[in-house]
Amino acid sequence: MNSLNKAHIYKSAEKYIKRFGTRDPFAIADELGIEVLFRNDFTKLKGLYRVIQRNRFIFLNGNLPEQVQTLVCAHELGHDAHHRNLADDSPFREYVLYSMNTRPEYEANLFAASLLLPDDEVHKYACEGYDVVQIAAMMNTDINLMLIKMGDMNSRGYSFNTAYTPRSDFLIR
């Protein structure tokens, strides 16, 4: 993904944060008129985004821990912001597409990282000497999402030592 696309995704998340005054993906979905529905019959599926008769829906696995539901909701908001056209004809089959080897999934993960993880907080912890694992734990997020965030911040001029590569399937597991 080129830096222009990364910058566009980062700016779109920042636009939502400024417009709605929150990083909470559930509150943003509500403000955007996207209905978030929790399903208890999902087994492997963590969530999906779908447009049905011009109505936008995020379906989340109701059995997931709250932290994971928040991450998946932010990921699905990324699809709403950047891939709504792909959800018109058929649902996003997240159990298939969660792999970051596909561009839409990487972009949705980048959007989630931009929405949930403030630059200044990540930078502050890094300057205090914490490593990526510690920063992810302190910010109550997945280490792979933190690696995506720090990689994106590096592309915007930061210089974090991120020797690890995020797992492309971290939302599948």
N, C-alpha and C positions, 0 to 999 in steps of 0.2 A: 504494500500500500504506500502510495507516495505521501509526502508530508503535506501536500495541499489537501488531500482527503482527510488526513488525520486532523489537520487544523480545522477543517469544516465540522467534523464530528465533535471535537472539543468545544468549538464555539457554539454549536447547537445545544450542548448540555449546559454550558454557561448561560445561554439565553434563557433556558427554562428556569435555572436557579434564580436568575435576576427577575424574571417575569413573575414567578410564583413565590419567591422569598423562602424557598426551602430546597433541600436536597432529597426530601422524602419522596421516593417514586410513587408511593400510593397516593399521597396528596396531589402530586403533579398529574397522575392519571385521572384523578377525580376532577381536577380543574380542567383538564382537556376533554372531559366527557367520555373517557375510556372506562368501561365497566370492568372491574377486576372481580373475577369469580374464583372461589376456592373450590377445588375438586378433591374429594377423598377417594375417588376411584382410579386415580393415576397410580401406576406402579413405578415404572422407570422414568416416566415423563415428569419433568420438573415444572414445565410451563410451556405455553405457546401463545402466540399472538394471532388474532384472526379478525378480519373485517367481514361482517355478515349484514347484507342489505344496508350498506353504508354505516353500520354501527360497529364501533371498534371495541374489541374485547381482549382482555388478558386473562388467560386461564392459568391458575397456579395450583400446584400440588399442595393441598392443605395439610399434608403429613410432614412437610419439611420444617426444619427449625426456622424460626423467625428471621435469622440472619440470612439464610439461604433464600427464603421467600423474597426478602428485600433485594438481594442481588439479582434474582431471576426477574423480579418485577422491573428493575432498572434496565436489565438486558432487553426485556420485551418492549419497554418504552423506546429503546434504541431502534428496534424494528419499526415501531410506529413512526418514529421521526424520519427514518431513512429508507425503509423498505415496505411502506404501506402497499405499494403496487404489487409486491410479491405475495401479499396476504389476501388479495381480493378473490382469487380463483380457488385457492385451496389453503388450508391451514398450514402455518409453518410447522413442520414436523420436527420439533426441536430435538427429539431423541436421535434424529438423523443429522440435523444441521448444527448441533452444538459444537461440532469440531471447528476450531479456528482455522482449519485448512480451507474453509470456505469464506469468501470475502464478507457476506452478510453477517456471519457469526462473529468474525473478528471485529467488524464494525460495531455490532451490538455490544460486544464485550468492552470495546474501547469507550463507547458511549456510557456504559454502566460505570466504568472506572472513573470517567470524567465527572459523572453526576455524583457519585457517592464519596469520592476521595478528594478533599480539597488540596490543591497544590501546596498551600502554605503550611498545612499540617504535616504533609509528607516531608516537605523540605525541612521543617523544624526538627522532626525526629531524626532525619538523616544527619543533619548538622550536629545533633547531640550524640552521634556515634552509633545509633541503633542500626542493625542490619535489616534486610528486607523481611525476614521472618518475624523479627521483633516488631517492626512497624506494622505489619499486617495484623499481628496479634493485638497490638495496642489500639488499632483502628477497627478491630472486630470484623475483619474481612478475610477473604481467601487469599493466600499467598500468590496465586496465579493472577488474580485481579490486580494485586499490588505490583507484580512484575510488569503487567501491561501498563499500569499507570506510570511507573518509573521509566519504562521504555519510551512512553509517549512524552514524558517530561524531558527526557534526554534529547528527544528530537526537537524540543522547543528551547534548547540551550542549557538545560541542567546537565550535571555530570555525575550522576549516580553510578556507583559500581554495581552493576547488575550482571553478575557472572552467570546467573541462571536464566533459562528460557522457560517462559510459561508453558505448562502442559496444554496442548491443543484440545484436550478432551476433559478439562477440569469440570465442566458443568455436566458431563455425562455421568461421571462417577457418583 
